[in-house]
Amino acid sequence: MAAEELKPRCKKKNLISLVWPVNTTASTLIAGVPEGVIVDKVAGTWTFEGRTYKIGGNGRYNAIPYEGSPIGVYNRTNIKHLRQLHSDIRWVASRFRPAVDD
């Protein structure tokens, strides 16, 4: 295995997370990762309750939301990750909006 393959894709100090607050119609941004999240810096993934997702990826943690559980983990120095964070914040805010008929 080449040395480049073992190089971390992110630094733990640059990770931020979107988590569920008490009110699941909103979200909370925290520095780092919430309790129970395992980060693989080399693979660029995060795992919570047995499910693994790409850091900054478009996969959201899909389970019953409860206070402090993650929605996503992002590298705050990567613009693509910040765009995904923005998309996820908007998703949380709009998920219970009534559908509008045209």
TIVO-2410 file (N, C-alpha, C; in nm, 3 decimals):
# residues 102
REC num residu      c1      c2      c3 atome chaine
REC   1      M   0.085  -0.119   0.000     N      A
REC   1      M   0.000   0.000   0.000    CA      A
REC   1      M   0.089   0.124   0.000     C      A
REC   2      A   0.063   0.215  -0.088     N      A
REC   2      A   0.143   0.336  -0.101    CA      A
REC   2      A   0.116   0.430   0.016     C      A
REC   3      A   0.213   0.514   0.046     N      A
REC   3      A   0.200   0.609   0.158    CA      A
REC   3      A   0.085   0.707   0.135     C      A
REC   4      E   0.057   0.742   0.007     N      A
REC   4      E  -0.052   0.836  -0.022    CA      A
REC   4      E  -0.187   0.780   0.019     C      A
REC   5      E  -0.202   0.647   0.010     N      A
REC   5      E  -0.328   0.583   0.044    CA      A
REC   5      E  -0.359   0.593   0.192     C      A
REC   6      L  -0.258   0.611   0.275     N      A
REC   6      L  -0.277   0.621   0.419    CA      A
REC   6      L  -0.288   0.765   0.466     C      A
REC   7      K  -0.276   0.859   0.375     N      A
REC   7      K  -0.283   1.001   0.411    CA      A
REC   7      K  -0.427   1.037   0.447     C      A
REC   8      P  -0.447   1.101   0.562     N      A
REC   8      P  -0.583   1.141   0.602    CA      A
REC   8      P  -0.645   1.239   0.502     C      A
REC   9      R  -0.773   1.222   0.475     N      A
REC   9      R  -0.845   1.310   0.384    CA      A
REC   9      R  -0.892   1.437   0.455     C      A
REC  10      C  -0.889   1.435   0.588     N      A
REC  10      C  -0.931   1.552   0.665    CA      A
REC  10      C  -0.861   1.549   0.800     C      A
REC  11      K  -0.865   1.663   0.866     N      A
REC  11      K  -0.812   1.675   1.001    CA      A
REC  11      K  -0.930   1.685   1.097     C      A
REC  12      K  -0.920   1.617   1.207     N      A
REC  12      K  -1.031   1.616   1.304    CA      A
REC  12      K  -1.066   1.758   1.350     C      A
REC  13      K  -0.965   1.846   1.360     N      A
REC  13      K  -0.990   1.983   1.405    CA      A
REC  13      K  -1.075   2.063   1.306     C      A
REC  14      N  -1.083   2.017   1.180     N      A
REC  14      N  -1.160   2.087   1.078    CA      A
REC  14      N  -1.302   2.034   1.062     C      A
REC  15      L  -1.339   1.933   1.141     N      A
REC  15      L  -1.471   1.874   1.126    CA      A
REC  15      L  -1.578   1.952   1.204     C      A
REC  16      I  -1.692   1.967   1.140     N      A
REC  16      I  -1.810   2.026   1.203    CA      A
REC  16      I  -1.927   1.931   1.175     C      A
REC  17      S  -2.031   1.940   1.257     N      A
REC  17      S  -2.144   1.849   1.241    CA      A
REC  17      S  -2.275   1.924   1.255     C      A
REC  18      L  -2.372   1.877   1.181     N      A
REC  18      L  -2.508   1.925   1.193    CA      A
REC  18      L  -2.581   1.818   1.273     C      A
REC  19      V  -2.645   1.860   1.384     N      A
REC  19      V  -2.715   1.765   1.471    CA      A
REC  19      V  -2.858   1.810   1.496     C      A
REC  20      W  -2.939   1.716   1.542     N      A
REC  20      W  -3.077   1.747   1.577    CA      A
REC  20      W  -3.084   1.809   1.714     C      A
REC  21      P  -3.153   1.923   1.728     N      A
REC  21      P  -3.179   1.979   1.860    CA      A
REC  21      P  -3.307   1.916   1.915     C      A
REC  22      V  -3.361   1.969   2.023     N      A
REC  22      V  -3.486   1.917   2.080    CA      A
REC  22      V  -3.598   1.928   1.977     C      A
REC  23      N  -3.604   2.039   1.907     N      A
REC  23      N  -3.707   2.064   1.807    CA      A
REC  23      N  -3.655   2.015   1.672     C      A
REC  24      T  -3.713   1.908   1.617     N      A
REC  24      T  -3.660   1.850   1.494    CA      A
REC  24      T  -3.704   1.923   1.367     C      A
REC  25      T  -3.757   2.044   1.382     N      A
REC  25      T  -3.785   2.125   1.263    CA      A
REC  25      T  -3.670   2.222   1.239     C      A
REC  26      A  -3.565   2.210   1.316     N      A
REC  26      A  -3.446   2.295   1.304    CA      A
REC  26      A  -3.323   2.204   1.313     C      A
REC  27      S  -3.206   2.264   1.309     N      A
REC  27      S  -3.082   2.189   1.326    CA      A
REC  27      S  -2.983   2.276   1.402     C      A
REC  28      T  -2.880   2.212   1.455     N      A
REC  28      T  -2.777   2.283   1.530    CA      A
REC  28      T  -2.641   2.246   1.472     C      A
REC  29      L  -2.555   2.345   1.452     N      A
REC  29      L  -2.420   2.324   1.403    CA      A
REC  29      L  -2.326   2.321   1.522     C      A
REC  30      I  -2.240   2.218   1.528     N      A
REC  30      I  -2.144   2.207   1.638    CA      A
REC  30      I  -2.004   2.190   1.581     C      A
REC  31      A  -1.905   2.228   1.659     N      A
REC  31      A  -1.766   2.201   1.624    CA      A
REC  31      A  -1.737   2.056   1.658     C      A
REC  32      G  -1.663   1.987   1.573     N      A
REC  32      G  -1.630   1.848   1.600    CA      A
REC  32      G  -1.741   1.754   1.560     C      A
REC  33      V  -1.746   1.640   1.627     N      A
REC  33      V  -1.848   1.539   1.598    CA      A
REC  33      V  -1.924   1.506   1.726     C      A
REC  34      P  -2.052   1.470   1.712     N      A
REC  34      P  -2.129   1.437   1.832    CA      A
REC  34      P  -2.085   1.304   1.894     C      A
REC  35      E  -2.124   1.285   2.016     N      A
REC  35      E  -2.093   1.162   2.088    CA      A
REC  35      E  -2.149   1.044   2.010     C      A
REC  36      G  -2.070   0.938   2.000     N      A
REC  36      G  -2.113   0.818   1.932    CA      A
REC  36      G  -2.073   0.810   1.786     C      A
REC  37      V  -2.019   0.920   1.730     N      A
REC  37      V  -1.976   0.920   1.591    CA      A
REC  37      V  -1.829   0.878   1.585     C      A
REC  38      I  -1.801   0.783   1.496     N      A
REC  38      I  -1.664   0.736   1.474    CA      A
REC  38      I  -1.618   0.789   1.339     C      A
REC  39      V  -1.503   0.854   1.336     N      A
REC  39      V  -1.450   0.913   1.212    CA      A
REC  39      V  -1.331   0.831   1.164     C      A
REC  40      D  -1.330   0.797   1.036     N      A
REC  40      D  -1.216   0.735   0.971    CA      A
REC  40      D  -1.156   0.842   0.880     C      A
REC  41      K  -1.049   0.908   0.928     N      A
REC  41      K  -0.990   1.020   0.853    CA      A
REC  41      K  -0.927   0.976   0.722     C      A
REC  42      V  -0.874   0.856   0.715     N      A
REC  42      V  -0.811   0.807   0.593    CA      A
REC  42      V  -0.918   0.777   0.487     C      A
REC  43      A  -1.025   0.710   0.526     N      A
REC  43      A  -1.133   0.677   0.432    CA      A
REC  43      A  -1.222   0.798   0.405     C      A
REC  44      G  -1.219   0.896   0.494     N      A
REC  44      G  -1.304   1.014   0.478    CA      A
REC  44      G  -1.449   0.983   0.507     C      A
REC  45      T  -1.473   0.899   0.609     N      A
REC  45      T  -1.609   0.859   0.643    CA      A
REC  45      T  -1.638   0.881   0.791     C      A
REC  46      W  -1.768   0.882   0.822     N      A
REC  46      W  -1.812   0.884   0.961    CA      A
REC  46      W  -1.918   0.776   0.978     C      A
REC  47      T  -1.920   0.716   1.098     N      A
REC  47      T  -2.012   0.606   1.127    CA      A
REC  47      T  -2.088   0.637   1.254     C      A
REC  48      F  -2.219   0.611   1.250     N      A
REC  48      F  -2.304   0.629   1.368    CA      A
REC  48      F  -2.407   0.519   1.368     C      A
REC  49      E  -2.418   0.449   1.479     N      A
REC  49      E  -2.513   0.340   1.497    CA      A
REC  49      E  -2.506   0.239   1.382     C      A
REC  50      G  -2.383   0.205   1.344     N      A
REC  50      G  -2.361   0.101   1.244    CA      A
REC  50      G  -2.377   0.143   1.099     C      A
REC  51      R  -2.408   0.268   1.074     N      A
REC  51      R  -2.422   0.318   0.936    CA      A
REC  51      R  -2.307   0.411   0.904     C      A
REC  52      T  -2.246   0.392   0.787     N      A
REC  52      T  -2.129   0.471   0.748    CA      A
REC  52      T  -2.165   0.563   0.632     C      A
REC  53      Y  -2.116   0.687   0.640     N      A
REC  53      Y  -2.142   0.790   0.540    CA      A
REC  53      Y  -2.012   0.859   0.504     C      A
REC  54      K  -2.007   0.917   0.385     N      A
REC  54      K  -1.891   0.994   0.342    CA      A
REC  54      K  -1.897   1.132   0.409     C      A
REC  55      I  -1.784   1.178   0.463     N      A
REC  55      I  -1.778   1.312   0.521    CA      A
REC  55      I  -1.806   1.412   0.410     C      A
REC  56      G  -1.902   1.500   0.434     N      A
REC  56      G  -1.938   1.600   0.334    CA      A
REC  56      G  -2.022   1.547   0.219     C      A
REC  57      G  -2.061   1.420   0.228     N      A
REC  57      G  -2.140   1.359   0.122    CA      A
REC  57      G  -2.287   1.396   0.132     C      A
REC  58      N  -2.362   1.360   0.029     N      A
REC  58      N  -2.502   1.395   0.029    CA      A
REC  58      N  -2.591   1.293   0.100     C      A
REC  59      G  -2.531   1.195   0.166     N      A
REC  59      G  -2.608   1.100   0.245    CA      A
REC  59      G  -2.630   1.152   0.386     C      A
REC  60      R  -2.756   1.166   0.424     N      A
REC  60      R  -2.787   1.211   0.560    CA      A
REC  60      R  -2.816   1.089   0.645     C      A
REC  61      Y  -2.790   1.101   0.775     N      A
REC  61      Y  -2.823   0.993   0.867    CA      A
REC  61      Y  -2.974   0.980   0.871     C      A
REC  62      N  -3.026   0.870   0.818     N      A
REC  62      N  -3.170   0.850   0.808    CA      A
REC  62      N  -3.219   0.752   0.913     C      A
REC  63      A  -3.257   0.805   1.024     N      A
REC  63      A  -3.316   0.727   1.132    CA      A
REC  63      A  -3.407   0.821   1.209     C      A
REC  64      I  -3.474   0.770   1.308     N      A
REC  64      I  -3.560   0.858   1.388    CA      A
REC  64      I  -3.470   0.961   1.456     C      A
REC  65      P  -3.494   1.090   1.428     N      A
REC  65      P  -3.407   1.192   1.489    CA      A
REC  65      P  -3.432   1.207   1.638     C      A
REC  66      Y  -3.327   1.222   1.712     N      A
REC  66      Y  -3.337   1.253   1.854    CA      A
REC  66      Y  -3.226   1.350   1.890     C      A
REC  67      E  -3.246   1.422   1.997     N      A
REC  67      E  -3.154   1.530   2.034    CA      A
REC  67      E  -3.010   1.482   2.036     C      A
REC  68      G  -2.926   1.552   1.961     N      A
REC  68      G  -2.783   1.524   1.957    CA      A
REC  68      G  -2.741   1.425   1.850     C      A
REC  69      S  -2.837   1.357   1.786     N      A
REC  69      S  -2.796   1.263   1.681    CA      A
REC  69      S  -2.755   1.341   1.556     C      A
REC  70      P  -2.660   1.289   1.481     N      A
REC  70      P  -2.606   1.363   1.367    CA      A
REC  70      P  -2.698   1.361   1.245     C      A
REC  71      I  -2.691   1.467   1.170     N      A
REC  71      I  -2.753   1.475   1.038    CA      A
REC  71      I  -2.642   1.455   0.935     C      A
REC  72      G  -2.527   1.518   0.960     N      A
REC  72      G  -2.412   1.505   0.870    CA      A
REC  72      G  -2.286   1.557   0.936     C      A
REC  73      V  -2.173   1.516   0.880     N      A
REC  73      V  -2.040   1.560   0.926    CA      A
REC  73      V  -1.970   1.619   0.804     C      A
REC  74      Y  -1.902   1.733   0.823     N      A
REC  74      Y  -1.844   1.810   0.713    CA      A
REC  74      Y  -1.705   1.861   0.750     C      A
REC  75      N  -1.622   1.881   0.647     N      A
REC  75      N  -1.491   1.944   0.665    CA      A
REC  75      N  -1.511   2.093   0.638     C      A
REC  76      R  -1.494   2.175   0.738     N      A
REC  76      R  -1.523   2.319   0.725    CA      A
REC  76      R  -1.427   2.391   0.631     C      A
REC  77      T  -1.320   2.325   0.586     N      A
REC  77      T  -1.225   2.388   0.493    CA      A
REC  77      T  -1.251   2.347   0.348     C      A
REC  78      N  -1.354   2.270   0.324     N      A
REC  78      N  -1.385   2.220   0.189    CA      A
REC  78      N  -1.515   2.284   0.141     C      A
REC  79      I  -1.510   2.361   0.034     N      A
REC  79      I  -1.627   2.435  -0.015    CA      A
REC  79      I  -1.740   2.341  -0.056     C      A
REC  80      K  -1.709   2.225  -0.113     N      A
REC  80      K  -1.812   2.128  -0.150    CA      A
REC  80      K  -1.886   2.079  -0.025     C      A
REC  81      H  -1.813   2.060   0.082     N      A
REC  81      H  -1.875   2.017   0.207    CA      A
REC  81      H  -1.966   2.126   0.262     C      A
REC  82      L  -1.921   2.252   0.250     N      A
REC  82      L  -2.003   2.363   0.300    CA      A
REC  82      L  -2.129   2.380   0.217     C      A
REC  83      R  -2.121   2.353   0.089     N      A
REC  83      R  -2.242   2.357   0.005    CA      A
REC  83      R  -2.339   2.247   0.047     C      A
REC  84      Q  -2.287   2.130   0.078     N      A
REC  84      Q  -2.372   2.020   0.124    CA      A
REC  84      Q  -2.434   2.053   0.259     C      A
REC  85      L  -2.355   2.115   0.347     N      A
REC  85      L  -2.406   2.159   0.477    CA      A
REC  85      L  -2.525   2.254   0.457     C      A
REC  86      H  -2.510   2.350   0.367     N      A
REC  86      H  -2.618   2.444   0.337    CA      A
REC  86      H  -2.741   2.371   0.286     C      A
REC  87      S  -2.722   2.276   0.198     N      A
REC  87      S  -2.833   2.197   0.145    CA      A
REC  87      S  -2.903   2.118   0.257     C      A
REC  88      D  -2.825   2.061   0.347     N      A
REC  88      D  -2.883   1.984   0.457    CA      A
REC  88      D  -2.959   2.072   0.554     C      A
REC  89      I  -2.910   2.192   0.579     N      A
REC  89      I  -2.981   2.287   0.666    CA      A
REC  89      I  -3.115   2.322   0.603     C      A
REC  90      R  -3.115   2.348   0.473     N      A
REC  90      R  -3.240   2.380   0.403    CA      A
REC  90      R  -3.336   2.262   0.404     C      A
REC  91      W  -3.283   2.140   0.390     N      A
REC  91      W  -3.367   2.020   0.393    CA      A
REC  91      W  -3.438   2.008   0.528     C      A
REC  92      V  -3.363   2.028   0.636     N      A
REC  92      V  -3.423   2.020   0.769    CA      A
REC  92      V  -3.535   2.124   0.783     C      A
REC  93      A  -3.508   2.246   0.741     N      A
REC  93      A  -3.606   2.354   0.756    CA      A
REC  93      A  -3.731   2.332   0.672     C      A
REC  94      S  -3.719   2.260   0.561     N      A
REC  94      S  -3.834   2.246   0.471    CA      A
REC  94      S  -3.905   2.112   0.479     C      A
REC  95      R  -3.857   2.019   0.556     N      A
REC  95      R  -3.912   1.885   0.550    CA      A
REC  95      R  -4.054   1.872   0.601     C      A
REC  96      F  -4.103   1.965   0.683     N      A
REC  96      F  -4.241   1.956   0.731    CA      A
REC  96      F  -4.330   2.065   0.671     C      A
REC  97      R  -4.276   2.139   0.574     N      A
REC  97      R  -4.356   2.240   0.506    CA      A
REC  97      R  -4.466   2.173   0.424     C      A
REC  98      P  -4.585   2.227   0.425     N      A
REC  98      P  -4.692   2.168   0.343    CA      A
REC  98      P  -4.660   2.185   0.194     C      A
REC  99      A  -4.701   2.088   0.117     N      A
REC  99      A  -4.684   2.097  -0.028    CA      A
REC  99      A  -4.776   2.204  -0.083     C      A
REC 100      V  -4.730   2.275  -0.184     N      A
REC 100      V  -4.808   2.382  -0.244    CA      A
REC 100      V  -4.853   2.336  -0.383     C      A
REC 101      D  -4.982   2.343  -0.408     N      A
REC 101      D  -5.034   2.309  -0.539    CA      A
REC 101      D  -5.027   2.429  -0.630     C      A
REC 102      D  -4.983   2.410  -0.752     N      A
REC 102      D  -4.978   2.520  -0.850    CA      A
REC 102      D  -5.109   2.530  -0.924     C      A
***
